């Protein structure tokens, strides 16, 4: 679905707020670089320019969600991007608070014609 939207609108960049490794993986498949997985100044600055952005070890939207967080049940940030590796919360300590979201910025991968 994301690829269909990219094909229709041809964006150069994607940005979003998330606590979910599945969302990161989805965007990663469609990008050539993805901040904060790749420390790239232009993308970091783009993430930092998003509404309510705060930079600590990465760019977060602090207090984006209510006191209970966004999810009922298991928080996706307690899962890892790569099986057997650090959880998203361990990788990005700002996600320890269930109220915070990581801000992603990605350069869209160009499809080969």
C-alpha positions in Angstrom: 0.0 0.0 0.0 2.8 2.4 0.9 4.5 1.7 -2.5 1.2 2.4 -4.3 1.0 5.8 -2.6 4.6 6.5 -3.4 4.1 5.6 -7.0 1.0 7.8 -7.2 2.4 10.9 -5.4 6.2 10.5 -6.0 7.4 12.1 -2.7 11.1 12.5 -2.2 10.8 12.0 1.6 8.5 10.4 4.2 8.1 11.3 7.8 6.1 9.8 10.6 5.7 9.3 14.3 5.8 5.7 15.7 6.6 3.2 18.5 6.1 0.3 16.2 9.0 -1.7 14.6 6.7 -2.9 11.9 6.1 0.7 10.7 9.9 1.3 10.7 10.4 -1.9 8.6 7.7 -0.8 6.1 9.3 2.6 5.6 12.7 1.1 5.5 11.7 -1.2 2.6 10.7 1.9 0.6 13.7 4.1 1.5 17.3 4.5 0.7 18.1 6.1 4.1 16.0 6.2 7.2 16.7 8.4 10.2 17.3 7.5 13.0 18.6 4.1 11.8 21.1 6.0 9.7 22.6 9.2 11.2 22.1 11.5 8.2 22.1 15.2 8.9 19.5 16.3 6.4 17.0 13.6 7.6 17.8 14.3 11.3 17.0 18.0 10.6 13.8 17.1 8.8 12.7 15.0 11.8 13.7 17.8 14.2 11.5 20.2 12.2 8.4 18.1 12.7 5.7 19.4 15.1 6.5 18.8 18.8 10.0 17.4 18.1 12.6 17.1 20.8 16.1 15.9 20.2 17.9 13.8 22.9 19.6 10.6 21.6 17.2 10.7 18.6 14.2 12.9 17.7 11.0 12.2 19.6 7.6 13.7 20.1 7.4 13.6 23.9 4.0 13.2 25.5 2.3 12.4 22.2 0.0 9.9 23.8 -2.0 9.9 27.0 -0.8 8.4 30.3 -1.8 4.9 29.3 0.1 5.2 26.0 -1.3 4.3 22.6 -1.7 0.6 22.9 -3.9 -1.7 24.9 -1.8 -4.8 25.7 1.8 -5.2 24.6 3.6 -2.1 23.5 5.2 -2.7 20.1 8.3 -0.7 21.2 9.1 -3.7 23.5 9.8 -5.7 20.3 13.0 -5.5 18.2 13.6 -4.5 14.6 15.8 -7.6 14.2 14.9 -10.8 16.0 17.2 -11.5 18.9 18.6 -7.9 19.0 17.8 -5.0 21.3 14.2 -3.9 21.6 13.1 -0.6 20.1 13.0 0.8 23.6 16.5 -0.3 24.3 17.7 1.0 21.0 15.9 4.4 21.5 15.7 5.1 25.3 13.1 7.9 24.8 10.6 5.2 24.1 10.8 3.9 27.7 7.9 6.4 28.3 4.8 4.9 26.6 3.8 8.5 26.0 6.6 9.2 23.5 6.9 8.5 19.8 10.0 8.3 17.7 10.1 10.6 14.7 11.3 9.0 11.4 12.4 10.8 8.3 13.3 8.8 5.2 14.6 9.5 1.7 12.3 7.5 -0.7 14.0 4.9 -2.8 13.5 5.5 -6.5 11.9 2.5 -8.3 13.8 1.2 -11.3 11.9 1.8 -14.5 
